[in-house]
Amino acid sequence: MKTVVVTIPGMIFDADLNRLSAQTEVKYVEVDKVTEDSLAGLTAGADVLMLNFDVVVNGCGELSADFWQREELATLKAVSFDMTGIDWSSPSAALAKGLVLMNIPHYSTQSVAESVMAEILLHSRQRHLAYVDEIKGREVTGRKGLNLNGRTIGVIGLGSIGSKVAELARGFNMNVIGWNRSPREGVELVSVGEVFDRADVVVIALKTVKTGPDANTGIVDAEALAKADGVIVVNLANRALVDEEAMAVALSSGRIAAYSLDRNPDSLAGPLGSLEQVHFPPGNAWNSDESMDTLRETWVSNVLNFITGSPTNTFTE
């Protein structure tokens, strides 16, 4: 089989490529970004594509459903992605074509959960607004903090990351409630609206589903936000899960005290971009030495396991 690796520099090492080369013909391509045309050209004749998310988001942003029907991909049998969430790749269309899709579950759970707690503390101690004072040339104000001990955290989405956030929050002696599609032992599950009604801190940790009966874009809407009273919200999952117009209104009214979401041009250009209560951290919550070691190991192993007829970490909808 022939495997094409398309990635930004630094994502994979010689030792990883040597593991691949022992089992498959490897074409290794380092690029900063791709278009659908260029990616199709690079993939032509391949059986397996190892695809790095960064080259897509830096270039065309997402892969359309039509991409998977390109003539250049006629020989393609499987795609190994270098992350957990692959909603940006039109996976339904790829699966409909018969491709085997493989992702990397849980590789960054600890890193993301710790980053979420950092955002909570940034807002609960009001350090973010003090930094805004500094960068805007104002006198830095020492604002009153909020102790997390004994407070309630609501976690929307209790998968691996959400469950780890709940575990860390219990270390602060916080009470945990949540919303999840299936039961979770040890967590009181309530509606999304009740999460905002009862919680002092809300963390959104859902896998994004854009289509179908389980679609959850905009799950945090105006109705849910109207129930909040001075709530801190952290969303390092996906901006699409929140109605940003409604969030801006809730922030302006004080129903939401502070909001964190990954830095992105659309949110910065929208109604949240000018609000000082919003923190836009870089989208690197996942990035640690430990996460990267797991990523490389699994990314390569997924390909090798597919080649030997025992695919692992296969993605289904």
C-alpha positions in Angstrom: 0.0 0.0 0.0 1.0 3.6 -0.5 0.6 6.1 2.3 0.7 9.9 1.9 1.4 12.1 4.9 0.4 15.7 4.6 1.4 17.8 7.5 2.9 21.0 8.8 6.5 20.7 10.0 7.2 19.2 13.4 4.2 17.0 13.8 5.9 13.7 13.1 9.5 12.5 13.6 11.9 10.3 11.6 11.3 7.4 14.0 7.6 7.6 13.1 8.3 7.6 9.4 10.6 4.7 9.8 7.8 2.7 11.5 5.6 3.5 8.5 8.2 2.8 5.9 8.7 -0.7 7.2 5.1 -1.6 6.2 4.1 0.8 3.5 5.4 3.0 0.7 5.5 6.5 2.2 5.2 9.9 0.5 5.9 12.6 3.1 4.8 16.2 2.3 5.4 19.2 4.5 3.2 22.2 3.7 1.8 25.1 5.7 -1.6 24.9 4.0 -3.6 23.2 1.3 -6.6 23.9 -0.9 -8.9 21.1 -1.9 -7.2 21.0 -5.3 -3.7 20.8 -3.9 -4.7 18.2 -1.3 -6.4 16.1 -4.0 -3.2 16.3 -6.1 -1.0 15.2 -3.3 -3.3 12.3 -2.4 -3.5 11.0 -6.0 -2.7 7.3 -6.1 -2.6 6.8 -2.3 -4.3 4.0 -0.4 -4.1 5.8 2.9 -3.9 9.5 3.7 -2.4 10.7 7.0 -3.9 14.2 7.3 -2.9 17.0 9.7 -5.7 19.4 10.6 -3.5 22.5 10.6 -2.8 22.3 6.8 -6.6 22.3 6.2 -7.6 25.0 8.6 -4.7 27.2 7.4 -5.8 26.8 3.8 -9.3 25.9 2.8 -10.6 25.8 6.3 -12.8 22.7 5.9 -13.2 19.9 3.4 -16.4 19.8 1.5 -18.5 16.7 0.9 -17.6 17.0 -2.8 -13.9 16.7 -2.0 -14.2 12.9 -1.3 -15.7 12.4 -4.8 -12.6 13.7 -6.6 -11.1 11.5 -9.3 -7.7 11.8 -7.7 -9.0 10.0 -4.6 -10.2 6.9 -6.6 -7.7 4.6 -4.9 -8.1 6.0 -1.4 -9.2 3.5 1.2 -8.6 5.1 4.6 -7.8 8.4 6.2 -5.9 8.8 9.5 -6.5 12.1 11.2 -4.3 13.7 13.8 -7.0 14.7 16.2 -10.2 13.6 17.9 -12.9 15.9 16.3 -13.2 15.6 12.5 -16.4 17.5 11.8 -14.4 19.9 9.6 -13.8 17.1 7.1 -17.3 16.3 6.0 -17.0 12.8 7.5 -20.5 11.7 6.5 -19.6 12.0 2.8 -16.3 10.2 3.3 -18.0 7.3 5.1 -20.7 7.2 2.4 -17.9 6.6 -0.1 -16.8 3.6 1.9 -13.6 5.2 3.4 -12.3 4.0 6.8 -11.8 7.1 9.0 -9.5 6.9 12.0 -9.1 9.5 14.6 -7.1 9.9 17.9 -9.4 9.8 20.9 -8.4 11.0 24.4 -4.9 12.0 23.5 -5.2 15.5 24.9 -7.8 14.9 27.7 -5.6 16.0 30.6 -4.1 18.9 28.7 -7.5 20.3 27.7 -9.0 19.8 31.1 -6.2 21.6 32.8 -6.5 24.4 30.3 -10.2 24.7 31.1 -9.4 25.0 34.8 -6.9 27.7 33.9 -9.6 29.7 32.1 -12.0 29.2 35.1 -9.4 30.6 37.5 -8.5 33.4 35.2 -12.1 34.7 35.4 -13.0 33.7 39.0 -10.0 35.7 40.3 -10.7 38.4 37.7 -7.1 38.3 36.4 -8.3 38.7 32.8 -9.9 42.1 33.3 -6.9 43.3 35.2 -4.8 42.3 32.1 -7.2 44.2 29.9 -6.6 47.3 32.0 -2.9 46.9 31.5 -3.0 46.4 27.7 -5.4 49.4 27.3 -3.2 51.7 29.3 -5.7 52.1 32.2 -4.9 51.9 35.9 -4.9 48.2 36.8 -7.8 47.5 39.1 -7.7 44.8 41.8 -11.1 43.3 41.5 -12.8 41.0 44.0 -12.4 37.3 43.3 -14.8 34.4 43.5 -13.8 31.3 45.6 -14.6 28.1 43.8 -14.8 26.1 47.0 -18.4 25.0 47.5 -19.6 26.5 44.2 -21.4 24.6 41.5 -19.9 23.7 38.1 -22.1 22.6 35.3 -20.4 20.5 32.6 -22.2 20.2 29.3 -20.8 17.1 27.6 -19.4 14.4 29.9 -17.1 12.6 27.5 -13.4 12.1 28.4 -12.6 15.8 28.6 -15.8 16.8 30.4 -15.4 14.0 32.9 -11.8 15.0 33.6 -12.9 18.6 34.2 -15.5 17.3 36.6 -12.8 15.3 38.4 -10.5 18.4 38.7 -13.4 20.6 39.8 -14.1 18.2 42.7 -10.5 18.8 43.7 -11.5 22.4 44.3 -14.5 21.1 46.4 -17.0 22.1 43.7 -20.4 20.5 43.3 -20.8 19.0 39.9 -24.0 18.8 37.7 -24.1 18.3 34.0 -25.9 17.6 30.8 -25.1 14.5 28.7 -27.0 12.4 26.2 -26.4 9.2 28.2 -26.2 8.6 32.0 -23.0 9.3 33.9 -22.4 7.6 37.2 -21.9 10.1 40.0 -23.1 13.2 38.2 -26.6 14.7 38.5 -27.8 15.2 35.0 -30.2 18.1 34.2 -31.3 20.1 31.2 -29.0 22.7 29.6 -31.3 25.4 30.9 -31.1 24.1 34.5 -27.3 23.9 34.2 -27.3 27.7 33.6 -29.9 28.3 36.2 -28.0 26.5 39.0 -24.3 26.7 38.1 -21.7 29.3 39.0 -19.4 28.0 36.3 -20.4 26.3 33.1 -18.0 24.3 30.9 -19.0 23.3 27.4 -17.1 20.1 26.5 -19.3 18.6 23.7 -18.2 16.9 20.6 -19.7 19.0 17.7 -22.3 17.3 15.6 -23.5 19.5 12.7 -26.1 17.3 11.1 -28.6 14.5 11.9 -30.8 13.8 14.9 -28.0 14.4 17.3 -27.0 17.8 15.9 -26.0 20.2 18.7 -24.8 23.4 17.1 -26.3 26.3 19.0 -27.2 24.1 21.9 -26.4 27.0 24.2 -29.0 29.4 23.1 -30.8 32.6 24.3 -33.3 30.6 26.3 -30.6 28.8 28.3 -28.5 31.9 28.7 -31.5 33.8 30.1 -31.5 31.6 33.1 -28.0 32.5 34.1 -27.0 34.9 36.9 -23.4 36.0 36.8 -22.1 32.7 35.4 -18.6 32.1 34.1 -18.6 30.1 30.9 -15.7 28.3 29.3 -16.0 26.8 25.8 -12.8 25.3 24.4 -14.8 22.9 22.3 -16.3 24.8 19.4 -17.8 28.2 18.9 -20.6 26.7 16.9 -22.1 25.2 20.1 -23.0 28.7 21.3 -25.3 31.3 19.9 -22.8 34.2 19.8 -25.4 36.9 19.4 -27.3 35.6 22.5 -24.0 35.3 24.4 -23.1 38.9 23.6 -26.4 40.0 25.0 -26.0 37.9 28.1 -22.5 39.3 28.7 -23.7 42.9 28.3 -26.5 42.3 30.8 -24.3 40.6 33.3 -26.2 37.3 33.2 -22.9 35.9 32.0 -19.9 37.3 33.9 -17.2 36.1 31.6 -16.6 33.9 28.6 -13.6 32.0 27.2 -13.4 30.5 23.7 -10.6 29.7 21.4 -9.3 32.6 19.3 -10.8 32.6 15.8 -11.3 35.3 13.2 -15.1 34.9 13.0 -15.7 35.4 16.7 -13.3 38.3 16.9 -15.1 40.0 14.0 -18.5 39.3 15.5 -20.4 40.6 18.6 -18.1 39.1 21.1 -14.9 40.6 19.7 -15.2 44.0 21.4 -16.4 42.7 24.8 -13.8 42.9 27.5 -15.3 40.1 29.5 -14.4 37.6 26.7 -11.0 35.9 26.7 -9.7 34.5 23.4 -6.9 32.1 24.2 -4.9 30.5 21.4 -6.3 27.2 20.2 -3.6 25.2 21.8 -5.3 23.8 24.9 -4.4 20.3 23.7 -0.7 21.0 23.2 1.7 19.4 25.7 4.7 17.0 25.4 2.5 14.2 26.7 -0.3 14.9 24.2 2.1 15.1 21.3 3.8 11.8 22.2 0.4 10.1 22.3 -0.7 11.8 19.1 2.2 10.6 17.1 2.1 7.1 18.4 -1.6 6.7 17.7 -1.6 8.5 14.3 1.0 6.1 13.0 -0.4 3.0 14.7 -3.8 3.6 13.2 -2.3 3.4 9.7 -0.3 0.3 10.5 -3.3 -1.5 12.0 -5.4 -0.7 9.0 -2.7 -2.1 6.7 -2.7 -5.4 8.7 -6.4 -5.6 8.5 -7.3 -4.6 12.1 -8.2 -0.9 12.0 -8.3 0.9 15.3 -10.0 4.1 16.5 -12.4 4.0 13.6 -14.8 6.9 13.4 -18.6 6.3 13.1 -21.5 8.7 13.2 
